[in-house]
Amino acid sequence: MKFALIGYPVAGSLSPRLFEAAYGGRYPYDLIEKPAFEAAWECFLAGYDGCNVTAPFKQDAFNRVNHLSENALATGAVNLVTRSGEGTTGYNTDVDGVAGAVREAGYPVSEALIVGAGGAARAAAVAAIRLGCRVTITNRTLSKAEALADTLGCRAIPLTDMDSLTPDLVVYTLPGSVPLPLPTEIFRKAVILEAEYKHPVLVDMPCRAYLGGRRWLLWQAVAGYELFTGEQPDVKKMSAVL
């Protein structure tokens, strides 16, 4: 079996190191860096059993695969594809990444606040719903939060109304380059999961537990690699890489 990551750019990705740690180097894992989705997709089909998909190709992969998993349908994006005799199947393991990181923290959660309204926020909201949370979405542009909330059956509020909430889970999905003024009191009893791990903005926020984006990355990779191979990857060695 042979696997790859498609996207542009992908040269600095941690995926090859994670995959090598997951299976002790028993399966090849390559980077396919192409600026056009069609070229990357053709490379995948020509010689690989599965691929991870990163920006900017997640929507392209969603539209191209023959079958979609429940999480892919719920999020409208694909970040992992497998091949079989029935064609290609698309998955979204970002949902698994959020759920896995929260479960690892070990705290019960029932009220979730999702900050952001892009693809990562959608995956986080789906995961929080699957964890049994009541979900609220907020964003710099309220109309985007409202549109996302409408599709998932949850509620949206303006950023200025965050201090009215008492969430026990906060998932912050905005890039580190656009930090927001946040009311610190609402986070004191919350588990915080921040998608950004290169330039986090909430790492020093007083809270019950802080989970960096690498935990999200780890658990989405664990779920994805098992889909690739049917084998449980070595989580301890993958965690050590991160």
C-alpha positions in Angstrom: 0.0 0.0 0.0 1.1 3.5 -0.8 -0.2 6.9 0.4 0.3 10.6 -0.1 -0.7 14.1 0.7 -2.0 16.4 -2.0 -2.2 20.2 -1.7 -0.3 23.4 -2.4 2.0 24.1 -0.7 2.8 21.0 1.3 6.6 21.0 1.5 6.6 21.8 5.3 3.9 19.3 6.2 4.3 17.0 9.3 2.3 14.3 7.6 5.2 12.2 6.3 6.9 12.1 9.8 3.5 11.3 11.4 2.8 8.5 9.0 6.3 7.0 9.4 5.9 7.0 13.2 2.4 5.5 12.9 3.5 2.4 11.1 7.3 2.2 11.7 7.9 3.1 8.0 6.2 0.0 6.6 4.2 2.0 4.1 5.4 4.7 1.7 4.0 8.2 2.1 4.8 11.0 -0.4 4.1 14.6 -0.8 2.3 15.6 -4.1 2.7 19.3 -4.4 0.8 20.7 -7.4 -0.7 24.1 -7.8 -3.7 22.7 -9.8 -6.1 20.1 -8.3 -6.4 18.1 -11.5 -2.7 17.4 -11.7 -2.5 16.4 -8.1 -5.6 14.2 -8.4 -4.2 12.4 -11.5 -1.0 11.7 -9.6 -3.0 10.2 -6.7 -5.1 8.0 -9.0 -2.0 6.8 -10.9 -0.2 5.2 -8.0 -1.7 5.5 -4.5 -4.2 3.7 -2.4 -5.2 6.8 -0.4 -4.4 10.4 0.1 -4.7 13.1 2.6 -6.1 16.4 1.2 -5.1 19.8 2.4 -5.7 23.4 1.2 -6.7 24.5 -1.3 -8.2 21.1 -2.5 -10.7 20.0 0.1 -13.7 21.3 -1.8 -12.4 19.9 -5.1 -12.0 16.5 -3.6 -15.5 16.7 -2.1 -16.8 17.2 -5.6 -14.7 14.5 -7.2 -15.0 11.4 -5.1 -17.5 8.6 -5.9 -18.8 8.2 -2.3 -18.9 10.5 0.8 -18.8 9.6 4.5 -21.3 11.0 7.0 -18.7 13.5 8.3 -17.8 14.6 4.8 -21.4 15.2 4.0 -21.9 17.2 7.2 -18.9 19.4 6.6 -19.0 19.8 2.9 -15.3 19.1 2.6 -12.9 16.1 2.2 -9.5 15.8 3.7 -8.9 12.1 3.1 -9.6 9.8 0.2 -9.4 6.0 -0.1 -9.6 3.9 -3.2 -11.3 0.5 -3.6 -13.0 -1.6 -6.3 -16.0 0.7 -5.9 -14.1 3.9 -6.6 -13.0 6.7 -4.3 -14.5 7.5 -0.9 -14.1 10.9 0.8 -13.9 11.5 4.5 -13.5 14.4 6.8 -11.3 13.4 9.8 -11.1 17.0 11.2 -14.4 16.0 13.0 -12.5 13.0 14.5 -9.6 15.3 15.4 -11.8 17.7 17.5 -13.7 14.8 19.2 -10.5 12.9 19.9 -8.7 15.9 21.4 -11.7 16.7 23.6 -12.1 13.1 24.8 -8.4 13.0 25.5 -8.7 16.0 27.9 -11.1 14.0 30.0 -13.6 16.7 31.0 -17.4 16.5 30.4 -18.7 19.1 28.0 -22.2 20.1 27.2 -22.1 23.8 26.0 -19.7 24.6 23.1 -18.7 27.9 21.7 -17.2 27.8 18.2 -15.2 31.0 17.2 -15.0 31.3 13.5 -17.2 30.3 10.6 -14.9 28.6 8.0 -14.2 25.0 7.2 -12.4 24.3 10.5 -15.3 25.8 12.4 -17.8 23.7 10.6 -15.9 20.5 11.5 -15.6 21.7 15.1 -19.3 22.4 15.3 -20.2 19.0 13.8 -17.8 17.3 16.3 -19.3 19.2 19.3 -22.8 18.2 18.2 -21.7 14.6 18.0 -20.3 15.0 21.5 -23.7 15.9 22.7 -23.1 19.7 23.1 -25.4 22.6 22.6 -23.5 24.7 20.1 -23.2 28.4 19.6 -21.2 30.0 16.8 -19.7 33.4 16.7 -17.6 35.2 14.1 -16.2 38.6 13.1 -18.9 38.6 10.3 -22.1 37.6 12.0 -23.9 36.7 8.8 -21.3 34.0 8.2 -21.9 32.6 11.6 -25.6 32.7 11.1 -25.4 30.9 7.8 -23.3 28.1 9.3 -25.5 27.8 12.3 -28.6 27.5 10.1 -27.1 24.6 8.2 -26.3 22.7 11.4 -29.4 23.6 13.5 -27.5 25.6 16.2 -27.5 29.3 17.1 -25.2 32.2 16.2 -24.4 35.3 18.3 -22.3 38.5 17.7 -18.8 38.6 19.2 -20.0 41.3 21.5 -22.5 38.9 23.2 -19.9 36.3 24.1 -19.8 37.4 27.7 -23.3 36.2 28.1 -22.2 32.6 27.7 -20.8 30.0 30.1 -19.3 27.4 27.7 -17.4 24.4 29.0 -15.8 23.9 25.5 -14.4 26.7 23.3 -13.0 25.8 19.9 -11.1 28.8 18.4 -10.6 28.4 14.7 -9.5 31.9 13.6 -5.9 32.3 12.3 -3.3 33.5 14.8 -2.8 36.6 12.7 -6.3 37.9 13.6 -6.5 37.7 17.4 -9.7 39.1 18.9 -10.4 41.0 22.1 -12.0 38.2 24.2 -13.7 38.3 27.6 -11.5 36.2 29.7 -14.1 35.3 32.4 -16.1 33.1 30.1 -13.1 30.8 29.5 -12.2 30.0 33.1 -14.2 26.9 33.4 -13.9 25.9 29.7 -11.7 23.4 27.8 -10.1 25.5 25.0 -9.1 23.8 21.7 -7.3 26.1 19.3 -6.9 25.1 15.7 -3.8 27.2 15.1 -0.6 25.7 16.5 2.1 27.8 14.8 0.9 31.1 16.2 -1.7 30.4 18.9 -3.4 33.3 20.6 -5.2 31.6 23.6 -2.4 29.5 25.0 -2.1 31.8 28.1 -5.9 32.2 28.6 -7.1 31.2 32.1 -9.1 28.1 31.5 -9.8 24.5 32.7 -7.6 23.0 30.1 -5.8 24.3 27.0 -5.5 22.0 24.0 -3.2 23.1 21.2 -3.8 22.5 17.5 -1.3 19.7 17.5 -3.8 17.5 19.5 -6.4 18.2 16.8 -3.8 17.3 14.2 -2.9 14.1 16.0 -6.4 12.7 16.4 -7.4 13.5 12.9 -4.3 11.6 11.7 -5.0 8.7 13.9 -8.6 8.3 12.5 -7.3 8.8 8.9 -4.5 6.4 9.1 -6.7 3.7 10.3 -9.0 4.4 7.4 -6.1 4.0 5.1 -4.7 0.7 6.3 -7.3 -0.9 8.5 -4.7 -1.0 11.2 -4.5 0.9 14.5 -1.5 3.3 14.2 1.0 3.8 17.0 -0.5 6.8 18.8 2.3 7.2 21.3 5.0 7.4 18.6 2.8 9.9 16.6 2.4 12.0 19.7 6.1 12.0 20.2 6.7 13.4 16.7 4.4 16.3 17.5 
